[in-house]
Amino acid sequence: MISPEIIRRYPFFAGLNHEQIVKLAQSASELSVDTGHVFFHEGDELCCFHLVLEGAVAIVIPVPAKSAAGDIAGQLTGDYTAEDLTISTVGTGDIFSWSALVPPYLATAGARAIMPSLVIALDCQKLLKEFESDCRFGYLMMQKAAQISRDRLRDLRIESLAELAG
């Protein structure tokens, strides 16, 4: 558990009442990581979502390495060398791994610390049980998850256009 006051500081949690903030704090733990720490890869099962307190985290998707560009068979079978493409960078006050709140609870991208970082991990198993008993809490959190999803799609579109432009 962390202090509810830590969570209350961040705009992502605006609109939640004191009891809901306390429930978030009770499901939370701090995690300090070094540069290069991989939180998870695309497709991994997620148990928590994260709030960045300090530092920065790259949201990445695997793409075929430039050396594999002509290897169509390898790309079709998944037997190729991949490299991470950063589609977004999140920093202080930002949320990542929001898909831990949404079935099937799988990472839609990977996450890697790009500098020493301090994050809060919020246990989604505990939170999902709370959402069942407090539907308003669940609704507000799902609404916030949808906003993050919208923002990530926008970031991916911008990154894709930048890649095409060259």
N, C-alpha and C positions, 0 to 999 in steps of 0.2 A: 504494500500500500504506500502511496505517496500522499503528500498534503493536498487536499482539495484546492487550496489556494494556487498551487502551481497550474492546475488545469484551468481554473477560473480566468487566468491571465490571457488565454489565447482566444482570438476571435472565432475560431472554428467551433468552440463550445458555447458561443453566445446563444441565448434563448433557452438554455437549460436551467432548470431550477436548482436550488441548493441540494435537495435530496438526490437528484440525478447526477450532479457534479460529484457528490460523495460516493455514489455507486461507481462512477468512473474511476475515482481515486482508489477505491477498494480493489479494483480489478487491475491496477497499474503497478508496474515496477520499472525502475530506472536501469538503463543499460549503457555502459560506456564502451565505445569501440574505437579501434585504430583505423587509419586510412587503409582502404582495400578490403575491409570487412564486408563479406557478402551476407546479407540478411536472408535472402532467398533467391531462387531462380524462377523464371517463368514456368508455370505449371506445378510448382510445389504447393502442397497443402498448407494453408495458413491457419495459425491458431490465435494470432493477435494482429492488431493494427498499431501503427506507431505515430508518435508525435515527436518531431525534432525539437529539442531544447537548445542545442548548440551544434554547430557544424553544418555539414551538407551531405546529401545522399543523392546519387544518380539513380534515376529510374531508367532501366535498360531493357532492350530486347535483343535476343540473339539474331544475327543476320549472317549469311554466308560471307566468309572472308573474301577480300578482293581476289585472292589467289584461286578461289573456288568459282569465280564468275563464269567460266566456260564449262564447268562440270555440271551439266543439266541432270544427268543420272544421279549424281551424288546429292544434288539439291532435292530431287524428287524422293529419294530414299532416306534422306536425313543423314547420310553418311558423308559429311563434309566438315571442314574446319569452320567454326563460327567465331565471330567477334561481337562484342557488345556495342550496340548503337544506343547512345544516350538520347532518350526522347524528352527527358525533363530532368531538372535538378530541383530538389526541394531543400529548403533551409529552415532556419529558426521559425517555429510556429506552424510549419506545414505538416500535413498528414501524409503518410504513405501506407501501403498495404491495406487500403480500404476494402478490397475485395474479400478480406477475412470476414466481413459482415454479411456477405451475399452468397447463397448457395451457388455453386458447389464448394465455395471457400478455397478457391485455387488462385494463385498469383497470376495476374494477367501480364505481368512484366517482372523483371528482376530488380533488386535494389542492392547498391553497393556504396559504402561510405567513401567519399572522395577527400575527406579530411578527418582528423579525429573528431568524433561526434558523441554527443550525449542525447539519448532518445528515451522516450517512455514507451513501453510496450503495454498495450491494454488487452487483457485476456477476453477474447470474443466469446468463448464458451460461457463464461460467467455473464457477460453482457447480454448475450442472446436470451438467456433465462430471465434476466431482468426485463428485457423488452416484452416477453410474454406476459409478465404481470403488470407492466406499465406501458401500455400501447402507445401513449403519447411520446414517451421517451424513445421507443423504437421507431416511431414515425419520424421524429426529428432527426435521429441519427441516420436513418435511411435517406432522408432528404439531403443531409449533408454529404453522404456517400455518393449520391447521384450528382451533386455539384462537383465533387472531385472528379468523378468519371467524365463529366462534360469537359472539365478543364484539361484532363489528360488527353482526351480525343482531339481537342483543339491544338494542344502542344504537338501531338503526333502528326497532325495534318500540316502544321507549320514546318516541322522537321522534314517531312516528306517533300514538301515543296522546295525547301532549301536544298535538299539532296538532288532533286531534279534540275534545279537551276545551276547546280554545279560547283 
